[in-house]
Amino acid sequence: MKVLRIDNVQQAEEELRKVKAEGINKMVPKTVFRVVKIDSVPQEKANIMKEEMLKAGGDVAISVDAWNKKNVSTDVLIFGTLKQYEDFFDGIDSKGMLNISSQIKNLIVY
């Protein structure tokens, strides 16, 4: 028994092939996990991001001040699998946050 650290799509594919898994293309995005930090996100956008990533099955950590105050900015930590990020992008894109979505996509190399 051991814990695997899978950092990219290639490693995920390799490990899935080793166990002779079926549906590798569907499973790969579920095996790679990413944490993204963004500084100084406006409270409204941070709360939308949290809501959409929770819907996708991941999470977003934000400052308690972003919950209690208006017009504050907060650093955010976004965490989830590549699959969860794909669903998250759909959610924030539909809320007019294409710029943030695009920037995150560029960071989380598949």
NORTANOR-V259070 format. One record per pair of residues at least 12 apart in sequence whose C-alpha atoms are under 10 Angstrom apart, sorted by the first residue. I is the first residue (numbers start at 1). J is the second residue. D is the distance in Angstrom with one decimal. If there is no record, write none. Layout:
# NORTANOR-V259070
[[I/J/D] [I/J/D]]
This chain:
# NORTANOR-V259070
[[5/31/9.6] [5/32/8.9] [5/33/9.4] [6/31/7.1] [6/32/6.0] [6/33/7.9] [7/31/8.9] [7/32/6.2] [7/33/7.4] [7/34/8.5] [7/109/9.6] [7/110/9.1] [8/28/9.1] [8/29/9.3] [8/31/8.7] [8/32/6.1] [8/33/8.6] [8/34/9.6] [8/82/9.7] [8/108/9.5] [8/109/7.7] [8/110/6.0] [9/25/9.8] [9/28/6.3] [9/29/7.3] [9/30/9.9] [9/31/8.2] [9/32/6.8] [9/82/9.4] [9/109/8.9] [9/110/5.8] [10/28/8.7] [10/32/9.9] [10/110/8.7] [11/28/9.1] [11/31/9.4] [11/32/8.9] [12/24/8.8] [12/25/9.9] [12/27/8.5] [12/28/5.7] [12/29/8.3] [12/30/9.1] [12/31/6.3] [12/32/7.0] [13/25/8.1] [13/27/8.6] [13/28/6.2] [13/29/9.7] [13/31/9.2] [14/28/9.7] [15/28/9.6] [15/31/9.8] [16/28/7.9] [16/31/9.4] [26/83/9.0] [27/83/8.9] [28/81/9.6] [28/82/8.4] [28/83/8.5] [28/110/10.0] [29/81/6.5] [29/82/4.8] [29/83/4.8] [29/84/8.2] [29/85/9.2] [29/86/8.9] [29/110/8.6] [30/80/9.0] [30/81/5.5] [30/82/6.2] [30/83/5.4] [30/84/7.7] [30/85/9.9] [31/80/9.9] [31/81/6.6] [31/82/7.7] [31/83/8.6] [32/80/8.4] [32/81/5.4] [32/82/5.9] [32/83/8.4] [32/110/8.4] [33/58/9.9] [33/79/7.3] [33/80/5.5] [33/81/4.1] [33/82/6.3] [33/83/9.0] [33/84/9.1] [33/85/9.4] [33/108/9.4] [34/78/8.0] [34/79/5.7] [34/80/5.7] [34/81/6.0] [34/82/7.1] [34/84/9.8] [34/85/8.7] [34/107/9.6] [34/108/6.9] [34/109/9.4] [34/110/9.9] [35/59/9.8] [35/60/9.3] [35/77/6.6] [35/78/5.5] [35/79/4.4] [35/80/6.7] [35/81/8.8] [35/108/8.6] [36/60/9.3] [36/76/8.0] [36/77/5.6] [36/78/5.1] [36/79/6.5] [36/80/9.1] [36/104/7.6] [36/107/8.0] [36/108/7.9] [37/60/9.5] [37/61/9.4] [37/75/7.1] [37/76/5.6] [37/77/4.5] [37/78/6.4] [37/79/8.9] [37/104/9.5] [38/74/8.7] [38/75/5.7] [38/76/5.4] [38/77/6.7] [38/78/8.2] [38/100/9.5] [38/104/9.1] [39/73/8.4] [39/74/6.8] [39/75/4.3] [39/76/6.5] [39/77/8.9] [40/72/8.7] [40/73/5.0] [40/74/4.9] [40/75/4.9] [40/76/7.8] [41/62/9.3] [41/66/9.6] [41/72/8.4] [41/73/5.1] [41/74/5.2] [41/75/6.0] [41/76/7.1] [41/100/9.9] [42/66/8.3] [42/70/9.3] [42/71/7.0] [42/72/6.1] [42/73/4.3] [42/74/6.4] [42/75/8.8] [42/76/10.0] [43/62/8.8] [43/63/9.0] [43/65/8.5] [43/66/5.1] [43/67/7.8] [43/68/9.7] [43/69/8.2] [43/70/6.9] [43/71/6.2] [43/72/5.4] [43/73/5.2] [43/74/6.4] [43/75/9.4] [43/76/10.0] [44/66/8.0] [44/67/9.4] [44/70/8.1] [44/71/7.9] [44/72/8.6] [44/73/8.6] [44/74/9.9] [45/66/9.9] [45/73/9.2] [45/74/9.7] [45/92/9.0] [45/95/9.4] [45/96/9.9] [45/97/8.2] [45/100/9.6] [46/60/8.2] [46/61/8.9] [46/62/6.9] [46/63/9.2] [46/66/7.7] [46/67/9.5] [46/73/8.2] [46/74/7.3] [46/75/8.4] [46/76/7.0] [46/77/9.8] [46/78/10.0] [47/60/8.7] [47/61/9.6] [47/62/8.0] [47/66/7.6] [47/67/7.8] [47/74/9.9] [47/76/9.8] [48/60/9.8] [48/91/8.9] [48/92/7.3] [48/95/8.2] [48/97/9.4] [49/61/9.6] [49/62/9.6] [49/76/9.0] [49/78/8.4] [49/88/7.9] [49/89/9.3] [49/91/8.5] [49/92/6.7] [49/95/9.7] [49/97/9.2] [49/100/9.8] [49/101/10.0] [50/62/7.9] [50/76/8.9] [50/77/9.5] [50/78/8.0] [50/88/9.4] [50/92/9.9] [51/88/9.2] [51/91/9.1] [51/92/9.4] [52/84/9.8] [52/85/9.6] [52/87/8.2] [52/88/5.6] [52/89/8.4] [52/90/8.8] [52/91/5.6] [52/92/6.6] [52/95/9.7] [53/78/7.8] [53/79/8.3] [53/80/8.0] [53/84/7.2] [53/85/7.4] [53/86/9.8] [53/87/7.8] [53/88/5.2] [53/89/8.6] [53/91/8.1] [53/92/8.9] [54/79/9.9] [54/80/9.5] [54/84/9.1] [54/88/8.4] [55/84/8.8] [55/87/8.3] [55/88/7.7] [55/91/8.6] [56/80/8.6] [56/81/9.6] [56/83/8.4] [56/84/5.1] [56/85/7.4] [56/86/8.4] [56/87/5.5] [56/88/5.7] [56/89/9.4] [56/90/9.6] [56/91/8.6] [57/79/9.6] [57/80/7.4] [57/81/8.8] [57/83/9.3] [57/84/6.1] [57/85/9.1] [57/87/8.9] [57/88/8.9] [58/78/7.8] [58/79/5.9] [58/80/4.6] [58/81/7.3] [58/82/10.0] [58/83/9.6] [58/84/6.2] [58/85/8.0] [58/87/9.8] [58/88/8.6] [59/77/8.3] [59/78/6.1] [59/79/5.6] [59/80/6.7] [59/84/9.4] [59/88/9.9] [60/76/6.5] [60/77/5.4] [60/78/4.4] [60/79/6.2] [60/80/8.8] [61/74/9.6] [61/75/8.4] [61/76/5.5] [61/77/5.0] [61/78/6.5] [61/79/8.4] [62/74/6.3] [62/75/6.3] [62/76/4.9] [62/77/6.9] [62/78/9.0] [63/75/7.0] [63/76/7.5] [63/77/9.8] [78/104/9.8] [82/105/9.8] [82/108/8.2] [82/109/9.5] [82/110/7.8] [85/101/9.3] [85/104/9.1] [85/105/8.6] [85/108/9.2] [86/101/9.6] [86/105/9.1] [88/101/8.6] [89/101/5.7] [89/102/8.5] [89/104/8.9] [89/105/8.6]]
